[in-house]
Amino acid sequence: MLPCAASQECQKPFPNGEFFDVGGQPYCATHYHAMQGMLCAGCMAPIVGKYLNALGQKWHPEHFSCALCMKSMANIKYRERKGQAYCDPC
């Protein structure tokens, strides 16, 4: 298995020998998705499938929540204050 070529910090072998080829260089899923701007702002894991754009970042729907009560805000309107998202009641 090849080490990840994306970062000096990531030398982990590829699970199942699978990697993303970018310009002939192998990248792990996390670094590949980071290069594409597709890491969840909540959990920092790669986003594959549905996501939300909020606060200038991308989120897994289940990870976008109110900064105060932690209630999911995937399907509701929110208000922003000082870079944080809040549901209407909070």
N, C-alpha and C positions, 0 to 999 in steps of 0.2 A: 504494500500500500504506500502511496505517496503522501508526504507531508503537505499541509496547506501552504500554498505559495503566497497567500494574501497578506500575511503579517509575520513579522519576526516572532511575535508572541504565540502564534498558533502553529504548533508542530504536531498536532494530533493526527493519527492515521484516519483515513476516510472510512466511515462505516460501510461495510459491504463493498468496499472498493469503488463506491460511487462518488463522483465529484463533478463540478461545473468547469468546463473548459472555456477559458476566456483568453483569446490570443495565444493559444498553445500552453497556457499556464493553468494548473489545476487549483481550484478554489473550493473550500468547504461551503456548505449551504449558508452558514451564518455570514461569512465574508462576501460571498457572491451576492446575497440579498442586501447586505449593507452597501455594496457598490451600486446597487440598483435603487437605493433609498427605500427599501422594503423591509425594514425592521420595525416591529411594534414598539412604540414609545413607552408602553406600559411594562412589557416583559422582555424586550430586546431580542425576541425570537423572530426568525424569518416569518414573513406574512405570505401565505399562499392561499388564495381564495378571497373571500369578502374582507373588506377593511373600511375604516372610517378615516376621513380627513378632518382633523379638528386641532385647533391650537397650532396650526402650521406643521403638524406631524401626522403620521399614519398610525392607526391603532387596530388591533383585533377588536371586533365589536364588543366582546365580553370584557375587555380590559379598559375601555373608556368609561370612567366612573366619576362621580361627584367627589371633589377633593375633601368634603366635609363628612358626608354620610356614607360614602363609598358605594352608593346605589348605582347600578349600571345605567348609563345614559345612551345606550346604543340606538334607541328609537324615540328619544325625547329631545326637546329643545333644551339648550343649556345656556348659561351666562358665563362670561369670562371675566375674571378679575385678577389682576396681577399675574397673568400667565397660568391661572388655574381655572378649571371648569367646575361649575356648580349647577345643581338642579334648581328649579324654581323655588321649592320650599326652603332650601338652604340659603 
